[in-house]
């Protein structure tokens, strides 16, 4: 697909999802793909969902993404200079946040560092993973929708809901800036 058409200031008919960062083997990505496949099969979305991956995607996932039903809906652009990454992120309709798996003792405590950068954009954040500290931060920000990774039907339903909101011009967020700003470096160092 034509990336120039997708990144036209959110004025497309596509739902433009963007993931920034490495997609690891031990993550919630497998569950996301199952939900994504169901959303693509839905008559409600047709071929109108696109995902851009900025960063590394391990070969195992690249092979899967290169096949149907994903191949016509995915663009893996690799690592990009900061300015271009920011442009692509700000043009996103929804930012994806796929959790690392961790182990039974840690997976609810893993906080992806990029969550703080994503919150600063004010864009909607769709987090798939394990309930815990990171999901709580995303939800409290007013930007995020958290879906447990083992709920494939809800992942699919959420993608379809984002698409329908985009089509209806209702893909809005209400950022809780007071909460988000608590994570600014100057505020955090001042609290020490």
Helices and strands as residue ranges (DSSP letters): H 3-6, E 15-20, H 29-41, E 49-54, H 59-65, G 71-73, E 74-78, H 82-90, E 94-98, H 114-121, E 124-129, H 133-140, E 144-148, H 152-167, H 177-181, H 185-191
